Amino acid sequence: MNSLILNKLSLINYKNILSSDFELDSNINCFVGNNGVGKTNVLDSIYHLAMSKSYFHSLSSQTINHNAKFMLIEGDFTKGIKNENIICSLKKGQNKTLKRNGKIYKRFSDHIGLIPLVMISPYDRDLIQEGSSNRRKFTDNVISQTNKTYLTQIIKYQKILFQRNALLKFFKKKQTFDIDILKVYDNQLSELSIPIHNTRLDFFKNFVPVFIKRYNSISQNKETVNISYDSQLNFESLNNLLNNSLEKDRIVQYTSCGIHKDDLIFEIDKFPIKKFGSQGQQKTFLIALKLAQFDYLKTESNSSPILLLDDIFDKLDNNRVKQLIQLVNEDEFGQLFISDTDYNRTEKIISKIDSSYKMFKL
């Protein structure tokens, strides 16, 4: 098992952090301060170094401080016996640059998986409360960190899907329709959908039992939970689906069926957790989901992922905090980063873990 350690983190103009350097502990690092001082932004910058993007913002320009012209994140990692220097920088009006040991990446996707990482945040509630796109992104994020082929297939699928949708809009605008041209995109989507669908099926077959085990550990077996993979391709080929939805697609001007419509069904005691789960049950569900992600990445990458816990002590009751900390203390977790608003509470909780730690007051 390779160790993965972030030794030093440097930030310039990253959101509301003008300039900061952190010499980090190899085990636990806690960033504590009032709301708005940048605790979450520190954790997000680490996520950015691993995933080449922010956890919270889809637009890269939103990561630059309002009064600045550029932002820079630099991290010095140790992975096994190798040192890895990762620098992410962005100037307003220009494309983002990502460097590994001084060499610029031509494709950000080539970087995904080098730094396995899991983020647990209050914003994860969107996985339950919001639409299916959030749950697909979660699925793709987990699988892509250890499966380059899958990541390439997803990128290609999205590109072809965009082209097909643009063609449908073009047909509508020009009051024309060419089935032969559309079929070229249909065949490409169908060909890609098969391995993507099969990869997702295999993933959930292995992932769901781990998730259930994690949930039971935190909740002490108080209820039954499950995740079901809902896909149109579970029952029919994409070619057939596209043929049957052709007239609908012409009218709505987008592709109304395919793996880009996949979803996850989250259940508690055989009912949708969104409607029938309490706030505490939903929080436990989400933490178990992310800990199962940790387990999966650890097994597949042969390295303990970096774990980021954003403001969760303030969102969980004492019993669930106790169960979570016991898990962290008992299991072979890697480097841990925590943000919180209460210095004394955080240190009291962390001091119970048999590990070295550093406290950073922001």
C-alpha positions as CSV (number, residue, x, y, z in Angstrom):
1,M,0.0,0.0,0.0
2,N,1.5,3.3,-1.1
3,S,1.4,6.2,1.3
4,L,0.1,9.5,0.0
5,I,1.0,12.7,1.9
6,L,0.5,16.4,1.1
7,N,3.5,18.0,2.8
8,K,3.1,21.6,1.9
9,L,0.3,23.7,0.4
10,S,0.7,27.2,-1.0
11,L,-2.2,29.5,-2.1
12,I,-2.2,32.8,-3.8
13,N,-5.5,34.7,-4.6
14,Y,-7.5,31.4,-4.3
15,K,-11.0,32.8,-3.6
16,N,-10.8,34.8,-0.4
17,I,-7.2,33.6,0.5
18,L,-4.7,36.2,-0.6
19,S,-1.6,34.3,0.3
20,S,-1.0,31.4,2.6
21,D,1.6,28.7,3.1
22,F,0.9,25.6,5.2
23,E,3.5,23.1,6.4
24,L,1.3,20.1,7.0
25,D,1.2,17.1,9.4
26,S,1.4,13.7,7.7
27,N,-1.7,12.5,9.6
28,I,-4.3,15.1,10.6
29,N,-4.7,18.8,9.8
30,C,-7.4,21.0,11.1
31,F,-8.4,24.4,9.8
32,V,-10.5,26.4,12.3
33,G,-12.0,29.8,12.2
34,N,-15.2,31.8,11.8
35,N,-17.4,31.5,8.7
36,G,-16.0,33.3,5.7
37,V,-12.3,33.2,6.7
38,G,-11.4,30.5,4.1
39,K,-11.5,27.2,5.8
40,T,-13.5,25.5,3.1
41,N,-11.4,27.2,0.4
42,V,-8.3,25.5,1.8
43,L,-9.9,22.1,1.5
44,D,-11.2,23.0,-1.9
45,S,-7.8,24.0,-3.1
46,I,-6.5,20.5,-2.2
47,Y,-9.4,19.0,-4.1
48,H,-8.5,21.3,-7.0
49,L,-4.9,19.9,-7.1
50,A,-6.2,16.3,-7.2
51,M,-9.2,16.7,-9.6
52,S,-8.0,19.8,-11.7
53,K,-11.2,21.7,-10.7
54,S,-13.0,23.1,-7.7
55,Y,-15.5,21.0,-5.8
56,F,-17.9,23.9,-5.5
57,H,-17.6,26.0,-8.7
58,S,-18.1,24.8,-12.3
59,L,-16.5,28.0,-13.7
60,S,-12.7,28.2,-13.1
61,S,-12.9,32.0,-13.2
62,Q,-14.9,31.9,-9.9
63,T,-11.8,30.6,-8.1
64,I,-9.9,33.8,-8.5
65,N,-10.1,36.5,-5.8
66,H,-12.4,39.3,-7.0
67,N,-9.6,41.9,-6.6
68,A,-6.9,39.8,-8.3
69,K,-5.9,39.0,-11.9
70,F,-4.7,35.4,-11.2
71,M,-4.7,32.5,-8.8
72,L,-2.2,29.8,-8.0
73,I,-2.3,26.6,-5.9
74,E,0.9,24.6,-5.3
75,G,1.1,21.3,-3.4
76,D,4.2,19.2,-2.6
77,F,3.1,15.5,-2.3
78,T,4.9,12.3,-1.4
79,K,3.4,9.2,-3.0
80,G,5.2,6.1,-2.1
81,I,8.9,6.9,-2.6
82,K,8.2,9.6,-5.2
83,N,7.9,13.4,-4.8
84,E,5.1,15.1,-6.8
85,N,4.9,18.8,-7.2
86,I,1.5,19.9,-8.6
87,I,0.8,23.5,-9.6
88,C,-2.5,24.8,-10.8
89,S,-2.7,28.4,-12.0
90,L,-5.2,30.6,-13.8
91,K,-5.1,34.2,-15.2
92,K,-8.3,36.1,-16.0
93,G,-9.2,35.7,-19.6
94,Q,-6.8,32.7,-20.2
95,N,-7.0,29.0,-19.9
96,K,-6.1,27.2,-16.7
97,T,-2.6,25.6,-16.5
98,L,-1.9,22.4,-14.6
99,K,1.7,21.2,-14.1
100,R,3.2,18.0,-12.6
101,N,6.9,18.3,-11.7
102,G,7.3,21.3,-14.0
103,K,5.6,19.6,-17.0
104,I,2.3,21.1,-18.3
105,Y,-0.5,18.7,-18.9
106,K,-2.0,18.8,-22.4
107,R,-5.2,17.1,-21.1
108,F,-6.4,17.5,-17.5
109,S,-7.9,14.0,-17.7
110,D,-4.4,12.6,-17.7
111,H,-3.9,13.9,-14.2
112,I,-7.1,12.3,-12.7
113,G,-6.2,9.4,-10.4
114,L,-2.7,10.5,-9.5
115,I,-3.9,11.9,-6.2
116,P,-6.9,9.8,-5.0
117,L,-9.1,11.9,-2.8
118,V,-12.5,12.0,-1.1
119,M,-14.4,15.1,0.0
120,I,-17.2,15.1,2.5
121,S,-19.1,18.4,2.7
122,P,-22.5,19.8,3.7
123,Y,-23.1,20.5,0.0
124,D,-23.2,16.7,-0.5
125,R,-26.9,16.9,0.4
126,D,-27.5,17.8,-3.2
127,L,-26.8,14.1,-4.0
128,I,-30.1,13.4,-2.3
129,Q,-32.1,16.6,-2.8
130,E,-31.2,17.6,-6.4
131,G,-31.5,16.0,-9.8
132,S,-29.9,12.9,-11.3
133,S,-26.9,14.8,-12.8
134,N,-25.4,15.2,-9.3
135,R,-25.6,11.4,-8.8
136,R,-24.1,10.6,-12.2
137,K,-21.2,13.0,-11.5
138,F,-20.6,11.2,-8.2
139,T,-20.5,7.9,-10.0
140,D,-18.2,9.2,-12.7
141,N,-15.9,10.8,-10.2
142,V,-15.4,7.6,-8.2
143,I,-14.9,5.3,-11.2
144,S,-12.7,7.8,-13.2
145,Q,-10.1,8.2,-10.4
146,T,-9.0,4.6,-11.0
147,N,-10.2,3.8,-14.5
148,K,-8.7,5.9,-17.3
149,T,-10.5,4.0,-20.0
150,Y,-13.9,4.8,-18.5
151,L,-12.9,8.5,-18.2
152,T,-12.0,8.6,-21.8
153,Q,-15.2,6.9,-22.8
154,I,-17.3,9.4,-20.8
155,I,-15.5,12.4,-22.3
156,K,-16.1,11.0,-25.8
157,Y,-19.7,10.2,-25.1
158,Q,-20.4,13.7,-23.8
159,K,-18.7,15.2,-26.9
160,I,-20.8,13.2,-29.3
161,L,-24.0,13.8,-27.3
162,F,-23.3,17.6,-27.6
163,Q,-22.9,17.3,-31.3
164,R,-26.1,15.3,-31.7
165,N,-28.0,17.8,-29.7
166,A,-26.5,20.6,-31.8
167,L,-27.6,18.8,-35.0
168,L,-31.2,18.4,-33.7
169,K,-31.3,22.2,-33.1
170,F,-29.8,22.9,-36.5
171,F,-32.5,20.7,-38.1
172,K,-35.2,22.6,-36.3
173,K,-33.8,26.0,-37.3
174,K,-33.4,25.0,-40.9
175,Q,-36.7,23.1,-41.1
176,T,-34.9,20.1,-42.5
177,F,-34.0,16.6,-41.3
178,D,-31.3,14.1,-42.4
179,I,-31.7,10.7,-40.8
180,D,-28.4,9.4,-42.2
181,I,-26.3,12.1,-40.5
182,L,-28.1,11.6,-37.2
183,K,-27.5,7.8,-37.4
184,V,-23.8,8.4,-37.5
185,Y,-24.0,10.0,-34.0
186,D,-26.5,7.3,-32.9
187,N,-24.1,4.5,-33.8
188,Q,-21.2,6.2,-32.0
189,L,-23.3,6.8,-28.8
190,S,-24.6,3.2,-28.9
191,E,-21.1,1.8,-29.3
192,L,-19.8,3.8,-26.3
193,S,-22.8,3.2,-24.1
194,I,-22.2,-0.5,-23.9
195,P,-18.8,-0.4,-22.0
196,I,-19.9,2.6,-19.9
197,H,-23.1,0.8,-18.8
198,N,-21.2,-2.4,-18.1
199,T,-18.6,-0.6,-16.0
200,R,-21.3,1.1,-14.0
201,L,-23.1,-2.2,-13.4
202,D,-19.8,-3.9,-12.2
203,F,-19.0,-0.9,-10.0
204,F,-22.3,-0.9,-8.1
205,K,-22.2,-4.6,-7.7
206,N,-19.1,-4.1,-5.6
207,F,-19.8,-0.7,-4.2
208,V,-23.3,-1.1,-2.7
209,P,-22.3,-3.9,-0.1
210,V,-19.4,-1.7,1.1
211,F,-21.8,1.3,1.4
212,I,-24.3,-0.7,3.4
213,K,-21.6,-1.9,5.8
214,R,-20.4,1.6,6.3
215,Y,-23.9,2.9,7.0
216,N,-24.5,0.1,9.5
217,S,-21.3,1.0,11.3
218,I,-22.3,4.6,11.8
219,S,-26.0,4.0,12.5
220,Q,-25.5,0.9,14.6
221,N,-27.8,-1.2,12.4
222,K,-30.9,1.0,13.1
223,E,-32.4,0.8,9.7
224,T,-31.9,-0.8,6.2
225,V,-30.5,1.2,3.3
226,N,-29.9,0.4,-0.3
227,I,-28.7,2.0,-3.6
228,S,-30.1,0.8,-7.0
229,Y,-28.6,1.7,-10.4
230,D,-31.4,3.0,-12.6
231,S,-30.6,2.9,-16.3
232,Q,-32.7,2.7,-19.4
233,L,-30.0,0.4,-20.7
234,N,-30.8,-2.2,-18.1
235,F,-33.7,-3.3,-20.3
236,E,-33.0,-2.2,-23.9
237,S,-30.1,-1.3,-26.2
238,L,-29.4,2.4,-26.9
239,N,-30.0,1.9,-30.6
240,N,-33.6,0.8,-29.9
241,L,-34.1,3.6,-27.5
242,L,-32.9,6.2,-29.9
243,N,-35.1,4.8,-32.7
244,N,-38.2,4.8,-30.5
245,S,-37.5,8.4,-29.3
246,L,-36.6,9.9,-32.7
247,E,-39.8,11.9,-33.1
248,K,-39.6,13.2,-29.5
249,D,-36.0,14.2,-30.0
250,R,-36.9,16.1,-33.1
251,I,-39.5,18.1,-31.2
252,V,-37.6,18.8,-28.0
253,Q,-34.3,19.2,-29.9
254,Y,-32.1,17.2,-27.5
255,T,-31.3,13.5,-26.9
256,S,-34.0,12.3,-24.5
257,C,-32.6,8.8,-23.8
258,G,-29.2,7.2,-23.0
259,I,-26.7,6.6,-20.2
260,H,-26.7,10.4,-19.7
261,K,-30.1,9.9,-18.1
262,D,-28.9,7.2,-15.6
263,D,-29.8,7.7,-12.0
264,L,-29.3,6.2,-8.5
265,I,-32.2,5.3,-6.3
266,F,-31.4,6.0,-2.6
267,E,-33.6,4.0,-0.2
268,I,-34.1,3.6,3.5
269,D,-36.3,0.8,4.8
270,K,-37.3,0.4,1.1
271,F,-38.6,4.0,0.7
272,P,-36.9,7.0,-1.0
273,I,-34.6,8.6,1.6
274,K,-35.3,12.0,0.1
275,K,-39.0,11.8,1.3
276,F,-38.8,9.4,4.2
277,G,-35.4,9.9,5.8
278,S,-34.8,12.2,8.7
279,Q,-32.0,14.8,8.5
280,G,-29.8,12.7,10.6
281,Q,-30.4,9.6,8.5
282,Q,-29.7,11.5,5.3
283,K,-26.4,12.9,6.7
284,T,-25.4,9.4,7.8
285,F,-26.4,8.1,4.3
286,L,-24.1,10.6,2.6
287,I,-21.1,10.0,5.0
288,A,-21.5,6.3,4.4
289,L,-21.6,7.0,0.7
290,K,-18.3,8.9,0.8
291,L,-16.6,6.4,3.1
292,A,-17.5,3.6,0.7
293,Q,-15.9,5.8,-2.0
294,F,-12.8,6.0,0.2
295,D,-12.8,2.2,0.5
296,Y,-13.2,1.7,-3.2
297,L,-10.4,4.1,-4.2
298,K,-8.1,2.6,-1.5
299,T,-8.6,-0.9,-2.9
300,E,-8.4,0.1,-6.6
301,S,-5.5,2.6,-6.4
302,N,-3.4,0.7,-3.7
303,S,-3.1,4.0,-1.9
304,S,-5.1,5.5,1.0
305,P,-6.9,8.5,-0.5
306,I,-6.6,12.0,1.1
307,L,-9.9,12.6,3.1
308,L,-11.3,16.1,3.4
309,L,-14.0,16.7,6.0
310,D,-15.6,20.1,5.5
311,D,-17.6,21.5,8.4
312,I,-19.2,18.1,9.2
313,F,-18.8,18.3,13.0
314,D,-21.2,21.2,13.0
315,K,-23.7,19.3,11.0
316,L,-23.8,16.0,12.9
317,D,-25.1,15.1,16.4
318,N,-22.6,14.0,19.0
319,N,-23.4,10.3,18.6
320,R,-22.8,10.3,14.9
321,V,-19.6,12.3,15.4
322,K,-18.4,9.7,17.9
323,Q,-19.1,6.9,15.5
324,L,-17.3,8.7,12.6
325,I,-14.2,9.4,14.7
326,Q,-14.1,5.8,15.9
327,L,-14.1,4.7,12.3
328,V,-11.2,7.0,11.5
329,N,-9.4,5.9,14.5
330,E,-9.8,2.2,13.9
331,D,-9.4,2.0,10.1
332,E,-6.3,2.5,8.1
333,F,-7.1,6.0,6.9
334,G,-4.5,8.2,5.3
335,Q,-4.0,11.9,5.6
336,L,-7.0,13.7,7.0
337,F,-8.0,17.4,6.6
338,I,-10.8,18.9,8.7
339,S,-12.5,22.4,8.7
340,D,-14.6,23.6,11.7
341,T,-15.7,26.8,13.4
342,D,-15.0,25.7,17.0
343,Y,-11.3,25.4,17.9
344,N,-11.9,23.8,21.3
345,R,-14.5,21.3,20.0
346,T,-12.2,20.2,17.1
347,E,-9.1,19.7,19.3
348,K,-11.2,17.8,21.9
349,I,-12.4,15.5,19.1
350,I,-9.1,15.0,17.4
351,S,-7.1,14.5,20.6
352,K,-9.1,11.3,21.1
353,I,-7.5,9.9,17.9
354,D,-4.2,8.1,18.4
355,S,-2.4,10.2,15.8
356,S,-0.3,13.3,15.3
357,Y,-2.1,16.5,14.2
358,K,-1.8,20.2,13.5
359,M,-4.3,22.9,14.2
360,F,-4.4,26.0,11.9
361,K,-6.3,29.0,13.2
362,L,-7.5,31.1,10.2
